[in-house]
Amino acid sequence: MSFIAALYGLVVYVFFLATFVYAIGFVGNLPLLPKTIDSGAAAPLLEMLVIDLALLGLFAVQHSVMARRGFKRWWTRFVPECIERSTFVLAATAALVLLLWQWRPLAAPLVWDVRDPLGAALLHAVFWLGWGVLLISTFLINHFELFGLRQVWANLTGRALPTPTFRTPLFYRHVRHPIYLGFVLAFWAAPQMSAGHLLFAAACTGYILIGIWFEERDLVAQFGERYRVYREQAGMLLPKFGSRGRAGPAPKT
């Protein structure tokens, strides 16, 4: 059973990784992909809004509900605790795949179109910077635990997972949610911003702000005054310099 759980966690991680890489190209309108945020037949405005908002809402509800501590306590009555995180990752990835597959583009008119080569290059750099900050941040708080591999490996080897610690590695010293910051940078840094892309970026940013509220409520419940002090020392999405927290969380999104 432990081997099956470990295999399950590995397959889910590979599925997530492939989808995540595709999502980067999807948002960035990278060539050679069969579908991107602005490719495909344009949809009427009402159809586009209904379908795209439903897809974004489904992902937001799934991600927010399954990430809550109360849901996890209920969920692990039916799902073995060692694969709880992998199952969350599987559900989130499936919701993302549906969004990437069924997204309706609305490419025209462009909200902005940066044609200056230097300006466009700067926006492309910010786009890749966002994904870089995001990826590095996952490793700062333990990438493999965030995506369920550490849990199934511990179950396979018979080792207990350590108690979550409160720490602020690198980016976390100055910004509480660098993973979300990376998403925001990547979503908004586009030389050509279509109406569909704008909807995606705005809706995702709104969801991020709501998700932060729920996540920080859980972190206060878990770490108490230590997190309240940290919240005063580090910015939410914009880095705050001049005061360095001595301890910080390793949150899971």
C-alpha positions in Angstrom: 0.0 0.0 0.0 2.9 2.4 0.8 4.4 1.7 -2.6 1.1 2.4 -4.4 0.7 5.6 -2.5 4.3 6.7 -3.5 3.6 5.8 -7.1 0.3 7.7 -7.0 2.1 10.8 -5.6 4.8 10.6 -8.3 2.3 10.3 -11.1 0.3 13.2 -9.8 3.5 15.3 -9.5 4.5 14.5 -13.1 0.9 15.4 -14.2 1.1 18.7 -12.3 4.6 19.5 -13.7 3.6 19.0 -17.3 0.5 21.1 -16.8 2.4 23.8 -15.1 5.0 24.1 -17.9 2.2 24.2 -20.4 0.4 26.9 -18.4 3.5 29.1 -18.6 3.4 28.9 -22.4 -0.4 29.4 -22.3 -0.3 32.7 -20.4 2.8 33.9 -22.3 1.3 33.1 -25.8 4.4 31.1 -26.6 4.5 29.8 -30.2 4.0 26.2 -31.2 1.5 25.5 -28.5 -1.8 24.1 -29.8 -3.7 26.6 -27.6 -2.8 29.8 -25.7 -4.7 32.5 -23.8 -5.3 34.4 -27.1 -5.3 31.7 -29.7 -8.3 29.8 -31.1 -11.5 31.1 -32.5 -12.7 34.2 -30.8 -16.0 33.8 -28.9 -18.8 36.3 -28.5 -18.4 38.5 -25.5 -21.2 37.0 -23.4 -20.2 33.4 -24.2 -16.6 34.2 -23.4 -17.4 35.9 -20.1 -19.8 33.1 -18.9 -17.4 30.2 -19.8 -14.2 31.8 -18.7 -15.5 33.1 -15.4 -17.1 29.7 -14.7 -13.7 28.0 -15.4 -11.9 30.5 -13.1 -14.5 30.2 -10.4 -14.3 26.4 -10.5 -10.5 26.5 -10.0 -10.8 29.1 -7.2 -13.5 27.2 -5.3 -11.6 23.9 -5.6 -8.3 25.4 -4.5 -9.7 27.5 -1.7 -12.0 24.8 -0.2 -9.6 21.9 -0.3 -6.7 24.1 1.1 -8.6 24.9 4.3 -7.7 23.1 7.5 -11.3 22.3 8.4 -11.8 20.5 5.0 -8.5 18.6 5.4 -9.6 17.3 8.8 -12.9 16.1 7.3 -11.3 14.8 4.0 -8.6 12.7 5.8 -11.4 10.7 7.4 -11.8 9.1 3.9 -8.5 9.7 2.2 -5.2 8.4 3.8 -3.3 11.4 5.2 -0.2 10.5 3.3 -1.9 11.1 -0.1 -4.1 14.1 1.1 -1.7 16.6 -0.4 -1.2 14.7 -3.7 -5.0 14.4 -4.0 -5.3 18.2 -3.6 -2.6 18.7 -6.3 -4.5 16.2 -8.6 -7.8 18.1 -8.2 -6.1 21.5 -8.7 -4.3 20.3 -11.7 -7.4 18.8 -13.2 -9.2 22.1 -12.7 -6.3 23.9 -14.4 -6.3 21.5 -17.3 -10.0 22.1 -17.9 -9.4 25.8 -17.8 -6.5 25.6 -20.3 -8.6 23.3 -22.6 -11.9 25.2 -22.5 -10.7 28.8 -22.3 -12.4 31.1 -24.7 -10.1 33.9 -26.2 -11.2 37.4 -26.8 -8.1 38.8 -28.5 -9.5 42.1 -29.9 -9.5 44.9 -29.2 -6.1 45.0 -27.4 -6.2 46.9 -24.1 -2.6 47.9 -24.6 0.1 47.0 -27.2 3.7 47.8 -26.4 5.6 48.0 -29.6 8.7 49.7 -28.4 11.4 46.9 -28.4 12.9 48.0 -25.1 9.5 48.2 -23.4 8.4 44.8 -24.8 11.7 43.2 -23.7 11.2 44.6 -20.2 7.7 43.1 -20.0 9.0 39.8 -21.2 11.7 39.9 -18.6 9.2 40.6 -15.8 7.1 37.7 -17.1 10.0 35.3 -16.7 11.0 36.9 -13.4 7.6 36.2 -12.0 7.8 32.5 -12.9 11.3 32.4 -11.5 10.3 34.0 -8.2 7.4 31.6 -8.0 9.5 28.5 -8.6 12.3 29.5 -6.3 9.8 30.3 -3.5 8.4 26.7 -3.7 11.8 25.3 -3.0 12.4 27.8 -0.2 9.5 26.3 1.7 10.0 22.7 0.6 8.9 22.2 -3.0 8.4 18.4 -2.6 6.2 18.8 0.5 4.1 21.5 -1.2 3.3 19.0 -4.0 2.8 15.9 -1.9 6.0 13.9 -2.7 7.6 14.3 0.7 4.5 12.9 2.4 4.3 9.8 0.3 8.1 9.2 0.6 7.9 9.5 4.4 5.0 7.0 4.3 7.0 4.6 2.1 10.2 4.8 4.3 8.3 4.7 7.6 9.5 8.2 8.7 7.5 10.7 10.5 7.1 14.2 8.9 8.7 16.9 11.0 6.4 19.5 12.8 5.9 22.5 10.5 8.4 25.3 11.4 8.1 29.0 11.3 10.8 30.6 9.2 11.6 33.3 6.6 14.1 32.1 4.0 15.3 34.6 1.4 12.2 36.2 -0.2 10.0 35.5 2.8 12.0 37.9 4.9 10.5 40.8 3.0 7.3 39.5 1.4 4.8 37.1 3.0 3.6 35.5 -0.3 6.3 35.5 -2.9 4.6 32.6 -4.7 1.5 34.8 -5.3 3.7 37.7 -6.2 5.3 35.6 -8.9 1.9 34.8 -10.3 0.8 38.4 -10.3 4.0 39.5 -12.2 3.6 36.7 -14.7 -0.1 37.3 -15.4 0.2 41.1 -15.9 3.6 41.4 -17.7 2.3 41.2 -21.3 3.4 43.4 -24.2 0.1 42.8 -25.9 -2.8 42.7 -23.4 -6.0 41.4 -24.9 -9.4 41.7 -23.2 -9.4 38.0 -22.5 -5.9 38.1 -20.9 -7.0 41.1 -18.9 -10.0 39.2 -17.6 -7.7 36.3 -16.7 -5.2 38.5 -14.9 -7.7 40.5 -13.0 -9.8 37.5 -11.9 -6.7 35.6 -10.8 -5.4 38.6 -8.9 -8.7 39.0 -7.2 -8.7 35.4 -6.2 -5.2 35.7 -4.9 -6.2 38.5 -2.6 -9.1 36.5 -1.3 -7.0 33.4 -1.0 -4.4 35.3 1.1 -7.1 36.4 3.5 -8.1 32.8 4.1 -4.6 31.5 4.2 -3.4 34.1 6.7 -6.4 33.4 8.9 -5.2 29.7 9.0 -1.6 30.8 9.7 -2.6 33.0 12.6 -4.6 30.1 14.0 -1.5 27.8 13.6 1.3 30.2 14.7 -0.5 32.8 16.7 1.4 35.9 17.8 4.5 34.9 15.9 2.6 35.2 12.6 1.0 38.5 13.7 4.4 40.0 14.3 5.7 38.7 11.0 2.7 40.2 9.2 3.9 43.6 10.5 7.4 43.0 9.4 6.9 41.8 5.8 4.8 43.1 3.0 1.9 41.0 1.7 2.8 41.1 -2.0 5.1 44.2 -2.2 8.4 43.6 -0.4 8.9 45.6 2.8 12.5 46.4 3.6 14.0 47.8 6.7 12.7 45.2 9.2 13.7 41.6 9.1 11.5 39.0 10.7 13.4 36.5 12.8 10.9 33.8 12.0 8.3 33.1 9.4 5.9 30.4 8.0 6.2 27.7 5.5 2.7 28.1 4.1 1.0 25.8 1.6 -1.2 27.3 -1.1 
